[in-house]
Amino acid sequence: MSDQPKRTLYRRAFGYLRPYVKQELAILGLMIGTTLLALPQPIAVKLLIDEVLGGRKLSLLYVVIGVLLVTGAWQRLFTPLARLFVRKHWLV
């Protein structure tokens, strides 16, 4: 396939998405948000195992537990809101 038919195909495909640009950007933002919310959890578990349990740094225990609780609670709130948004604005 040469460049011209590909370009025509992409232009046609993106033409169908043009009315939904705001929804697509919102969904992209929600995807990035949920990914960023999930990032601290494995790092906190690594710190819990390596530093708190292995290194006996009990002062770090409260920080790790706090990070796990806050990110878990925020994710529990954010994920249903994202699903509600997708159902309301995207699906018919």
GIGI-V917489 format. One record per run of one state. SS is the DSSP state (a for helix, b for strand, c for the rest). FROM is the first residue (numbers start at 1). TO is the last residue. If there is no record, write none. Layout:
<<SS;FROM;TO> <SS;FROM;TO>>
This chain:
<<c;1;2> <a;3;54> <c;55;58> <a;59;89> <c;90;92>>
